[in-house]
Amino acid sequence: MTAGEKYVGVFTEVLGVRPEEAPGLRYQSVPAWDSARHMELVAAIEAAFGVTLDPDDILELSSFEVGRRILSERYGIAF
């Protein structure tokens, strides 16, 4: 499984969206992505990629694309 597939899988599992919906998601753009699910999403991302996100990165994680950028630029995950 590629990093991209794994990342999409986290969003589909935690937020209950279809894989094709994940790339356009933004925080609170769907009812499922509220503050509580945001923390579930963070925990799932950390578990999937074996990282611990910095608190600033958790706050900055405002969309699917921003999360990919954070993982790529700050944690060395290749997408």
N, C-alpha and C positions, 0 to 999 in steps of 0.2 A: 504494500500500500504506500502510495506517495504521500508526502507531507501535505499536499493540496487536498487529497482525498481524505486524509485523516482530519484536517482542519474543517472541511465541509461536514464530515461526519459528526464532529463535536456540535456544530450548530444544529444539525438535523436532530440529533439525539436530545440535546438540552432544550431546544426551543420548539421542537415538533414541527419543523418546516420541511418542505421537500428540498432535495439537494439543489435543484435549479433556482430556488428562491434565496438560498443562503448568500450569494455574492452581493445582492443589493440591500441586505439588511443593515439597519441602523438602530441604535439603542432607542427603545420605545416605539419603533416603527411597526411592531406587531405586539399585540397584548401580552404575549408570552415573555417578551424581553423587558421585564420590569427590574426593579432594583434587586429583588431577591434572586431572580433567575440570572441576573448579571453575575452575581457571586458564584452561582452554580456553573455558569459558563466559564468563568475564570478558573475555577477548580478543575473543570474538565479539560481545559486547554493545558493547564499545568501538568495534569496527569498524562495526557496524551503525548506531550512533547518533553516531559522530564525536566521542566523548568519551574522556577518560582518567580512569578512576575513581581516586579517592583511596584510598590503602591502607586507611584505616579503613572506607571503603565496601565494599571487597573483602571484608574480614573480616565486615562486617555482612550481606553478601548471603547470607542463610540460607534464603531461600525465594523462589519466584516472585513472591509479593506484596510482599515486602520489597524486592526488586530494582526492581519497578515504582515503589514509593514513593520509593526513592533516586533513580531517574532523574527522576521527576516533581519532587520537592521540591528536589533539589540541582543538577540539570542542566537543568531547564526543559523536559523532554520532556513533551508533552501527550498523554495517553492518552484 
